Amino acid sequence: MARRSNGLLIKQAGSALNQMKMEAAQELGIAIPQDGYYGNMVSRETGALGGYITKKLVQQAEQSLAGTTGGTAGTGRF
């Protein structure tokens, strides 16, 4: 059986991901618990936050692959 891990593959990325999470939460109007316990948050908020972060990470990867730093990369048009 495969072992699962939710840990970071690159430990140095932790602070950048945390900063991205805080910015995403602010943009979505979601309050991040100060104690770090997400058990009292509704699934809709945590799902929206995770989806938004994933969207941003995919957008950054697409821009990196395309060799751009901004703009409308990833529009699906060729």
C-alpha atoms as a printed R data frame, in Angstrom:
   type eleno elety resid chain resno       x      y       z
1  ATOM     1    CA   MET     A     1   0.000  0.000   0.000
2  ATOM     2    CA   ALA     A     2   1.288  3.455  -0.897
3  ATOM     3    CA   ARG     A     3   2.125  5.798   1.928
4  ATOM     4    CA   ARG     A     4   0.480  9.209   1.730
5  ATOM     5    CA   SER     A     5   2.007 12.395   2.977
6  ATOM     6    CA   ASN     A     6   0.606 15.895   3.039
7  ATOM     7    CA   GLY     A     7   3.991 17.331   3.921
8  ATOM     8    CA   LEU     A     8   5.835 19.795   1.746
9  ATOM     9    CA   LEU     A     9   8.135 18.354  -0.890
10 ATOM    10    CA   ILE     A    10  10.280 21.483  -0.724
11 ATOM    11    CA   LYS     A    11  10.530 22.686   2.867
12 ATOM    12    CA   GLN     A    12  11.668 26.189   1.855
13 ATOM    13    CA   ALA     A    13   8.314 26.760   0.128
14 ATOM    14    CA   GLY     A    14   6.416 26.714   3.426
15 ATOM    15    CA   SER     A    15   6.519 30.447   4.149
16 ATOM    16    CA   ALA     A    16   5.602 31.358   0.554
17 ATOM    17    CA   LEU     A    17   2.635 28.966   0.602
18 ATOM    18    CA   ASN     A    18   1.509 30.330   3.949
19 ATOM    19    CA   GLN     A    19   1.704 33.879   2.584
20 ATOM    20    CA   MET     A    20  -0.320 32.793  -0.467
21 ATOM    21    CA   LYS     A    21  -2.928 31.237   1.832
22 ATOM    22    CA   MET     A    22  -3.257 34.458   3.851
23 ATOM    23    CA   GLU     A    23  -3.569 36.597   0.708
24 ATOM    24    CA   ALA     A    24  -6.153 34.244  -0.791
25 ATOM    25    CA   ALA     A    25  -8.184 34.243   2.405
26 ATOM    26    CA   GLN     A    26  -8.138 38.032   2.488
27 ATOM    27    CA   GLU     A    27  -9.235 38.268  -1.163
28 ATOM    28    CA   LEU     A    28 -12.088 35.816  -0.513
29 ATOM    29    CA   GLY     A    29 -13.093 37.448   2.783
30 ATOM    30    CA   ILE     A    30 -12.373 34.306   4.815
31 ATOM    31    CA   ALA     A    31 -11.011 34.655   8.346
32 ATOM    32    CA   ILE     A    32  -8.110 32.293   9.079
33 ATOM    33    CA   PRO     A    33  -8.209 31.033  12.693
34 ATOM    34    CA   GLN     A    34  -5.372 32.537  14.736
35 ATOM    35    CA   ASP     A    35  -4.740 29.239  16.526
36 ATOM    36    CA   GLY     A    36  -4.373 27.341  13.230
37 ATOM    37    CA   TYR     A    37  -7.277 24.985  13.961
38 ATOM    38    CA   TYR     A    38  -9.551 24.737  10.929
39 ATOM    39    CA   GLY     A    39 -12.085 22.369  12.528
40 ATOM    40    CA   ASN     A    40 -14.555 25.167  13.220
41 ATOM    41    CA   MET     A    41 -14.564 26.455   9.642
42 ATOM    42    CA   VAL     A    42 -17.303 25.349   7.253
43 ATOM    43    CA   SER     A    43 -16.353 23.076   4.368
44 ATOM    44    CA   ARG     A    44 -17.457 25.682   1.835
45 ATOM    45    CA   GLU     A    45 -14.855 28.171   3.098
46 ATOM    46    CA   THR     A    46 -11.963 25.714   3.268
47 ATOM    47    CA   GLY     A    47 -12.883 24.289  -0.139
48 ATOM    48    CA   ALA     A    48 -13.083 27.747  -1.680
49 ATOM    49    CA   LEU     A    49  -9.725 28.648  -0.172
50 ATOM    50    CA   GLY     A    50  -8.071 25.453  -1.418
51 ATOM    51    CA   GLY     A    51  -9.590 25.816  -4.873
52 ATOM    52    CA   TYR     A    52  -8.485 29.421  -5.158
53 ATOM    53    CA   ILE     A    53  -4.928 28.567  -4.115
54 ATOM    54    CA   THR     A    54  -4.829 25.663  -6.579
55 ATOM    55    CA   LYS     A    55  -6.058 27.952  -9.360
56 ATOM    56    CA   LYS     A    56  -3.301 30.467  -8.568
57 ATOM    57    CA   LEU     A    57  -0.603 27.760  -8.430
58 ATOM    58    CA   VAL     A    58  -1.702 26.319 -11.778
59 ATOM    59    CA   GLN     A    59  -1.716 29.817 -13.268
60 ATOM    60    CA   GLN     A    60   1.842 30.410 -12.000
61 ATOM    61    CA   ALA     A    61   3.003 27.065 -13.416
62 ATOM    62    CA   GLU     A    62   1.429 27.818 -16.804
63 ATOM    63    CA   GLN     A    63   3.101 31.219 -16.886
64 ATOM    64    CA   SER     A    64   6.418 29.641 -15.961
65 ATOM    65    CA   LEU     A    65   6.095 27.033 -18.714
66 ATOM    66    CA   ALA     A    66   5.125 29.693 -21.224
67 ATOM    67    CA   GLY     A    67   8.063 31.863 -20.181
68 ATOM    68    CA   THR     A    68   5.900 34.794 -19.124
69 ATOM    69    CA   THR     A    69   5.641 36.686 -15.856
70 ATOM    70    CA   GLY     A    70   2.093 37.976 -16.128
71 ATOM    71    CA   GLY     A    71  -0.768 38.618 -18.451
72 ATOM    72    CA   THR     A    72  -3.394 36.177 -19.596
73 ATOM    73    CA   ALA     A    73  -1.422 32.931 -19.837
74 ATOM    74    CA   GLY     A    74  -3.584 29.894 -19.488
75 ATOM    75    CA   THR     A    75  -6.629 31.190 -21.355
76 ATOM    76    CA   GLY     A    76  -6.828 27.947 -23.294
77 ATOM    77    CA   ARG     A    77  -6.385 29.657 -26.655
78 ATOM    78    CA   PHE     A    78  -3.711 28.595 -29.102
